[in-house]
Amino acid sequence: MKNIKIIVLLILFPLSLFVLSLTIGSTQHVGLVELFQRMCLQLGLIQDQHLLSDASLNTILWQVRLPRVLLTFMVGAALASSGGVLQAIFRNPIVDPFTLGISSGSAFGAALAMLFPIMSVNLSAFIFGVCAVGLTYLVSYSGARTSIVGMVLAGMVISGVFTALLTLLQYLSDPYKLQAIVQWTMGNLHTASWSKVYSAMGPISVGLFVIVLYRWKLNLLSLGDQEALAIGVNPRIIKLILIGVATMITASAVAAVGVISLFGLIIPHISRMIFGPNNNISVWANISIGGSFLLLIDDFSRAVMPFEIPIGVFTMIVGAPLFIYLMRRNAMNWNS
């Protein structure tokens, strides 16, 4: 029964949702049969003059919806995985990319690149995301060691500093760039394109691969440094690698779609509620549930509303009540 639940929730549900998402849109609804025919047409398996003549729908499907669906799933998987990794490393249920300043630093870097185009948005977001984590570590470093509580508190301070700097950039921007930066900081997917998919796919894919590769070591880190050292694992090196990877995929996600606050906090908890605390499974669950949940919210916003609400706002409107419901229903005990 447990294996069936894993297969359904982690494989079949994301695949089904991915296909259904291609049929949903404010411009034109496409049935599953017609979608299958157009997929076969795109792959060259069939030839149909009627389908070929409707070039506008082909453009909507393969140039607008498909890159948006792919980008949405990647960003959701990246943020959820990053949050899950950080919570396991610091053994703290309130840690996420925003808490350690990664999201705020990346947001500031991306906005700075938008205002002063000296370097690419992705590169700038990554550099300042790394700077934020580095500053968090330096501030919390004391007496040849870094405490978990100290690093979380330092991260909140550094996050506030970069948020203030981002506000300063908005104040200094002209009205046109200000509008673009404000819309971007609320999180948006309506600007998804193949170029954004290509730019985000490399860092996110590599980062997720490393997280999957180190998933069993996350169980050791969650026990504590002394326990990890006792079985011959160097926790400092593993933490450095995983924090760097979490920074990379978070920066890539932020650079692609903007800031989606608290998503990396909520999804890892939902994964643990369903599959338990074993990181061998929860790592896969974060990828699947994170991508699926963000995709589901995006589908809902496109299908229900006549206009698009920024995804960062919609995520909190939909995700927070769901999280509270699951928390109350499962009677969460953070000490267990």
HUDADA-V641095 format. One line per field, one symbol per residue. ss: DSSP state (A for helix, B for strand, O for the rest). psi: psi as a letter, one per 20 degrees, with the letter a starting at -180 (. if undefined). burial: + if it has 16 or more other ideal C-beta (glycine too) atoms within 10 Angstrom, else -. Layout:
ss: ???
psi: ???
burial: ???
This chain:
ss: OAAAAAAAAAAAAAAAAAAAAAAOOOOOOOOAAAAAAAAAAAOOOOOOAAAAAOAAAAAAAAAAAAAAAAAAAAAAAAAAAAAAAAAAAAOOOOOOOOOOOAAAAAAAAAAAAAAOOOOOAAAAAAAAAAAAAAAAAAAABBOOBBOAAAAAAAAAAAAAAAAAAAAAAAAAOOAAAAAAAAAAAOOOOOOOOAAAAAAAAAAAAAAAAAAAAOAAAAAAAOOOAAAAAAOOOOAAAAAAAAAAAAAAAAAAAAAAAOOOOOAAAAAAAAAAAAAOOOAAAAAAAAAAAAAAAAAAAAAAAAAAOOOOOOAAAAAAAAAAAAAAAAAAAAOOOOOO
psi: gghggggghigggggghgghhhipqigppprhghggghghghijhroohghhhmhghhgggiiggghggggggggghgggggggghhggilpijprhhgjjgggghgggghhhhhnmhrqggggggghgggggghggghippljrpqgghhgghhhghghghhghghgghhiqrhghggggghhiipqiijqrhhhgghhggggggghggghhjhhhhhghihqhghghhjkpohgggggghhgghgghggggghgiapnqjhiggghggghhgirioihghghhggghgggghhggggghhhgqirppphhghghgghghgggghghhimpoii.
burial: -----+--++---+--++--+++-+----+----+-++------------+--------++---++++++++++++++++++++++++++-+--+++++++++++++++++++++-----+++++++++++++-+++-++-----+---+++-+++-++-+++-++--++--+---+--++--++++++--+---++-++--++--++-++--++-++-+++-----+------+--++--++-+++++++++++++++++++++++++++++++---+-+++++++++++++++++++-++------++++-+++--+---+-------------
